[in-house]
Amino acid sequence: MSESKVTAPDPAELAERASKAVGAQIDQVEALHGGSSSFTYAAQQRGSEPRKVVIKVAPPGLEPVRNRDVLRQAKVLTGLADAPGVMVPIVLGTDDGSPPEIPPMVVMTFVDGESYEPVLRGGNPDVTDAEVTARAFSAAQMLAALQRADAGQFEDERETDLEREVGRWEKAFSTVDEGLQGDGRADHINAALKAGLPEKLSPVVLHGDYRLGNMQCVGTEIRALIDWEIWSLGDPRLDLAWFLLNSDPRHPNKKTGGDRMPPVDELANAFEQASGQSVENLGWFSALVRYKQAAASALIVKNNRRLARDGVDTASMEENIPKLLDWAGQYLA
């Protein structure tokens, strides 16, 4: 069964299952927009602790694995609930279901706020420059806090290996036509990354897509780091490099207003100060994430040629693939 043919769960059934999971009445289940790997809903919890909650449920009929594994997401949220300086939604209850027909679900606190990413999403008149700056530096500091969290509690989880990570995006490039490989640039960057593999650091908890767009913010405050579908354990520089890439106004996918973020070197310094240590070999990781971004863009363009989707600017993506690869090369020179 393809994900495009998945039928959304029945809200009444979700309310009944969620009520049992948290031990309180849950009703007014309404779909929330965003996310593609699972179904997400807002609802109301009644009783002695009335509040708005979020229900996240794996797609019915599909095995709840990888980014569809909502119980694995609940696991990391529960493990980080008391981590100093790390803001995440609180898990209120889970239901294993009987997959794939009855999918697993998790109920968590609803965190109010907005997820605004200046570089890749452009202007937002409701957010001031001062608020953007404060959020960016808070995100750099929270990343250091996340990397101090106890990774040992997740020792049974997969670790992102650097060599396999390079190979993952090499494989992605191998599935697209030569026109999407930057006229040989992808092969050149791949070879340089393999030749310069750094010594890995002790694994930490990685969010996997650490950027302002995955944070609920109000004013200058970050209320929660959300969207944990691809978390893992691994080298701390992976999340840092990805955060800095998505904060950099030099990004070729930048939208108008993307220069509202603080300079990336200042964000890197803020991270180092918060972590209490300097970051070595960040250039290699900066090249890797640009190679990754280029490969991901190539996949999107390829897939959109086969199944066109509204609102996807594949023309710009295709144009920016060689720019991203050239940018990666600057860090490997």
C-alpha positions in Angstrom: 0.0 0.0 0.0 1.4 3.4 -0.9 1.3 6.3 1.5 -0.7 8.3 -1.0 -3.6 5.8 -0.6 -3.7 5.9 3.2 -7.1 6.8 4.7 -7.0 9.2 7.6 -8.0 7.7 11.0 -11.6 8.3 12.3 -11.5 11.2 14.8 -14.1 9.6 17.0 -12.0 6.4 17.3 -8.9 8.5 18.0 -10.7 10.4 20.8 -11.7 7.1 22.4 -8.2 5.6 22.2 -6.6 8.9 23.4 -9.0 9.1 26.4 -7.9 5.6 27.5 -4.2 6.5 26.9 -4.3 9.5 29.2 -7.0 8.5 31.6 -9.2 11.5 30.9 -11.8 12.5 28.4 -10.4 13.7 25.0 -12.7 15.2 22.4 -12.9 17.9 19.7 -10.3 16.1 17.6 -9.3 18.3 14.6 -6.6 17.7 12.0 -3.5 19.9 12.1 -1.6 20.8 8.9 2.0 20.0 8.4 4.0 16.8 8.5 3.9 14.0 5.9 4.9 10.8 7.7 2.1 10.7 10.3 -1.3 12.2 11.0 -1.4 15.0 13.6 -4.5 16.3 15.4 -5.3 18.9 18.0 -7.9 18.0 20.7 -9.2 19.0 24.1 -8.6 17.1 27.4 -11.3 17.5 29.9 -11.5 16.8 33.7 -9.3 18.0 36.5 -6.5 19.1 34.1 -8.3 20.6 31.1 -5.9 21.5 28.3 -5.3 21.4 24.6 -3.4 18.3 23.4 -1.8 16.9 20.3 -2.5 13.4 19.0 0.0 11.9 16.6 -0.8 8.6 14.9 1.0 6.5 12.4 -0.7 6.0 9.0 -3.2 3.1 9.2 -2.3 0.1 7.0 1.4 0.9 7.0 4.1 -0.6 9.2 5.0 2.0 11.9 8.7 2.1 11.1 11.4 4.8 10.5 9.8 8.2 10.4 6.3 6.7 11.0 7.4 5.2 14.4 5.5 7.6 16.7 6.3 5.5 19.7 10.0 5.9 19.1 9.3 9.7 18.9 7.5 9.4 22.3 10.5 7.6 23.7 12.9 10.4 23.0 10.5 13.1 24.2 10.0 11.3 27.4 13.7 10.8 27.8 14.4 14.6 27.3 11.5 15.8 29.4 13.8 16.7 32.3 16.9 17.6 30.4 18.0 21.1 31.5 17.6 23.7 28.9 15.8 21.5 26.4 12.2 22.4 25.6 10.0 19.6 24.2 6.3 18.7 24.3 5.4 16.4 27.3 4.1 13.0 26.5 0.8 12.3 28.3 0.1 8.8 27.1 0.6 6.3 24.3 -1.3 3.4 22.7 0.5 0.6 20.9 -2.5 -0.2 18.8 -2.4 -3.3 16.6 -0.4 -2.3 13.6 -0.7 -2.0 10.7 -4.5 -2.0 10.9 -4.7 -0.1 14.2 -1.7 2.3 14.2 0.2 3.3 17.3 -0.5 6.8 18.7 1.0 9.3 21.2 -0.8 12.0 23.1 1.3 15.0 24.1 0.9 18.6 25.3 -0.1 21.2 22.8 2.6 23.9 22.7 1.4 27.2 21.4 3.5 29.3 19.1 4.7 29.7 15.5 7.4 27.9 13.6 9.1 30.7 11.5 12.3 30.1 9.5 13.6 33.4 8.0 16.1 32.1 5.5 14.0 29.4 3.7 10.5 30.9 4.4 11.1 34.6 3.8 9.5 37.6 5.6 7.0 37.5 8.4 5.9 40.9 9.6 4.5 39.5 12.8 8.0 38.6 14.0 10.4 41.4 14.7 14.1 41.4 13.8 14.9 41.4 17.6 12.7 38.3 18.1 14.4 36.5 15.2 17.8 37.3 16.7 16.8 36.1 20.2 15.3 32.9 18.9 18.4 32.1 16.8 20.8 32.5 19.7 18.5 30.6 22.0 18.4 27.8 19.5 22.2 27.7 19.4 22.3 27.5 23.2 19.5 24.9 23.3 21.5 22.7 20.9 24.3 22.7 23.3 21.9 21.7 26.1 20.5 18.9 23.9 23.9 17.5 23.4 24.5 17.4 27.2 21.4 15.2 27.6 21.9 11.6 28.6 22.4 9.7 25.4 23.1 6.5 27.4 19.4 6.0 28.0 19.0 5.4 24.3 22.0 3.0 23.9 19.8 0.5 22.0 19.0 3.1 19.3 20.8 3.4 16.0 23.8 5.6 15.6 24.3 7.8 12.5 27.7 6.6 11.2 29.6 9.3 9.2 30.8 7.0 6.4 27.3 5.6 6.0 25.8 9.1 6.0 28.0 10.0 3.0 27.1 6.8 1.3 23.4 7.5 1.9 23.5 10.7 -0.2 25.9 9.1 -2.7 23.2 6.5 -3.3 20.6 9.2 -3.6 22.6 10.9 -6.3 23.0 7.6 -8.1 19.2 7.4 -8.6 18.9 10.7 -10.5 20.0 11.6 -14.0 23.3 13.2 -14.7 21.7 16.6 -15.2 20.8 16.6 -11.5 24.3 15.7 -10.4 25.9 19.0 -11.0 27.9 18.0 -14.1 30.2 15.8 -12.0 30.3 18.0 -9.0 28.5 15.4 -6.8 31.1 12.8 -7.6 33.9 15.2 -6.7 32.4 16.2 -3.4 31.6 12.6 -2.5 35.2 11.6 -3.1 36.5 14.5 -1.0 34.2 13.7 1.8 35.3 10.1 1.9 38.9 11.1 1.8 38.6 13.5 4.7 36.4 11.6 7.1 37.0 13.1 10.5 37.4 11.1 13.7 34.0 10.8 15.2 33.1 12.2 18.6 31.1 10.5 21.3 27.5 10.1 20.2 24.8 12.5 21.4 21.1 12.8 20.8 20.6 14.2 17.4 17.3 15.8 16.3 18.1 15.3 12.7 16.5 18.4 11.4 17.5 21.1 13.9 16.4 24.5 12.7 14.0 27.3 13.7 11.3 25.9 11.4 11.0 23.0 13.8 10.6 25.1 16.9 7.4 26.6 18.4 8.2 30.1 19.4 6.4 33.0 21.1 8.1 36.4 21.0 11.8 35.9 21.8 11.1 32.6 23.5 11.5 29.0 22.2 8.6 27.0 23.7 9.4 23.6 22.2 11.6 21.7 19.7 9.2 19.6 17.7 9.1 17.1 14.7 11.3 14.3 16.0 10.7 11.8 13.2 14.3 11.3 12.2 16.1 11.6 15.5 19.1 9.3 16.2 22.4 9.2 18.0 25.5 10.5 16.4 28.3 13.0 16.1 27.2 16.4 17.6 28.5 18.4 14.7 25.8 17.0 12.4 23.0 18.9 14.0 25.2 22.0 14.4 26.2 22.1 10.8 22.6 21.6 9.6 21.4 24.4 11.9 24.0 26.8 10.6 23.3 25.9 7.0 19.6 26.7 7.4 20.5 29.9 9.3 22.9 31.2 6.5 21.5 34.0 4.3 24.0 32.8 1.6 21.8 29.7 1.1 20.8 29.6 -2.6 17.3 28.7 -1.6 17.0 31.9 0.5 13.7 33.8 0.3 13.2 37.5 0.5 13.8 38.5 4.2 16.2 35.7 4.8 19.0 38.1 5.9 17.2 38.6 9.2 19.2 35.9 10.9 22.4 36.8 12.9 25.7 35.9 11.2 26.4 32.2 11.3 29.8 32.6 12.9 28.2 34.4 15.8 25.7 31.5 16.2 28.6 29.0 16.1 30.4 31.0 18.7 27.2 31.1 20.9 27.1 27.3 20.6 30.7 26.9 21.6 30.3 29.2 24.6 27.2 27.3 25.7 28.8 23.9 25.2 32.1 25.0 26.8 34.3 23.6 24.1 35.5 24.5 20.6 34.3 22.7 17.6 36.9 21.0 15.5 36.6 20.0 11.8 33.3 21.8 11.3 34.2 22.5 7.7 33.9 18.8 6.8 30.4 18.7 8.3 29.5 22.0 6.6 30.4 20.4 3.3 28.4 17.2 4.1 25.2 19.0 4.9 25.4 21.0 1.6 26.0 17.7 -0.2 23.0 16.3 1.6 20.8 19.3 0.7 21.8 19.0 -2.9 21.0 15.3 -3.0 17.7 15.8 -1.3 16.8 18.5 -3.8 17.7 16.2 -6.7 15.4 13.6 -5.3 12.5 16.0 -4.9 13.0 17.2 -8.5 13.1 13.6 -9.8 10.0 12.6 -7.9 8.1 15.8 -8.9 8.8 15.0 -12.6 7.0 11.7 -12.1 4.2 13.0 -9.8 3.8 16.7 -10.0 2.8 18.4 -6.7 1.5 22.0 -6.3 3.7 24.5 -4.5 7.0 22.8 -5.1 9.5 25.1 -6.9 11.5 22.4 -8.6 12.9 24.8 -11.1 14.8 26.8 -8.4 15.8 23.5 -6.7 17.3 22.2 -9.9 19.1 25.5 -10.5 20.5 25.5 -7.0 21.9 22.0 -6.9 25.3 22.9 -8.5 25.4 26.0 -6.3 25.1 23.9 -3.2 27.8 21.5 -4.5 30.1 24.4 -5.3 29.5 25.8 -1.8 30.3 22.3 -0.3 33.5 22.3 -2.2 34.6 25.6 -0.6 34.7 23.9 2.8 36.8 21.0 1.4 39.4 23.1 -0.5 
